[in-house]
Amino acid sequence: MTQSSQATTQGTREILFSQAINEAIRTAMREDPSVIIMGEDIAGAAGRADQGFIDAWGGPWRATRGLITEFGPERVLDTPISEAGFVGTAVGAAMTGLRPIVEVMMADFLGVCFDQVFNQAAKMLYMTGGQINMPLVIRTAYGTRAGTSRMGGGSGAQHSQTLYSLVVHIPGLKVVVPSTPYNAKGLLLTAIKDPDPVVFFEHKFLNSTRGPVPEEAYYPPLGKAEVLREGADLTLMGIGSTTLLCLEAAQKLAGAGLQAEVLDLLSLSPLDEETIIASVKKTKRAVIVDEETPRCSVARDVAAILVDKAFDYLDAPVKTVCSAHTPVPFAVALEEAYGPSVPRILGAVEEMMGISLPK
């Protein structure tokens, strides 16, 4: 995707991030009867079949609300609290030709179904010599309130982690991290049609954000980053919610006379190395902002790629802004300080460029 992709939404109605997810699922289910969805509380208190279905709760993010009323319990499956069980069921369903969308409520819970995701879904095409595709989408929520200036948070160390680098590390899995309602709808529609397993990370505190989204279906390609803002002095790279922090930081840098280019990575596997390297060749400097803990993070991986493939173009060391290398704290004040923020991004720019920005 390029800058023009967002321009097409001018004058379009604005909806919530969670509504964009809902629209993508609903569109896919209407177009293809092989698409099913399963997960904990995705239908909620929908009532008994002989009583008729009421408008359902739709999970903690309301992203599946109302689907049960249109598609019924054969295609919208509330599951027990057993990620290993229902993700394994989805893998089997994908092997038989269905296209399951599975909601793993929190990214932290991927630990409960590691084998099903990392050893079965990821390797099925390879282990069967290309005979069995795995058209599976796993939607999962991640993140803290750090740097978001939003109410909520305080979910603690087992319900707040950012874990996409664990998935990126496994060959055979595709990883997508949308940042706006627009790319959430489009990339989810593309992921559902993809023949390979896609893990779709949705930041918890983006669900309440609004943005322009066309009513019709659209299918941006996976594996493409997006240039959100042109600049010549440095490149800021964001992932999901940190893209919004990069845009805010770029605005403040503009006030100080620095033009920052902002990249939204969007797809982490495959990763758009071409766009990343092209931007840094132009600006000579890079700051990667990632809500993960720093060790073996996507930010550090991108930094290594730049050192390996664009070293001669760099005028300063690549900087990364990540969360602290600790479990996510429960206390709100500590959680706010835990992750990336605009002040931390500006501090990295000051250190990289050897300057002092106006306060």
Buried (B, 14 or more C-beta within 10 A) or exposed (E): BEEEBBEEBEEBEEBBBBBBBBBBBBBBBEEBEBBBBBBBBBBBEBBEEEEEBEEBBBBBBBBBBBBBBEBEEEBBBBBEEEBBBBBBBBBEBBBEEBBBBBBBBBBBBBBBBBEBBBBBBBBBBEEEEEEBBBBBBBBBBBBBBBBBEBEEBBBBEEBBBBBBBBBBBBEBBBBBBBBBBBBBBBBBBBBBBBEBBBBBBBBBBBBBBBBBBBEEBBEBEBBBBBBBBEBEBBBBBBBBBBBBBBBBBBEBBBEEEBBBBBBBBBBBBEBBBEBBBBBBBBBBBBBBBBBBBBEEBBBBBBBEBBEEBBEEBBEBEBBBBBBBEEEBBBEBEBBBBBBBBBEBBBBBBEEBBEEEBEE
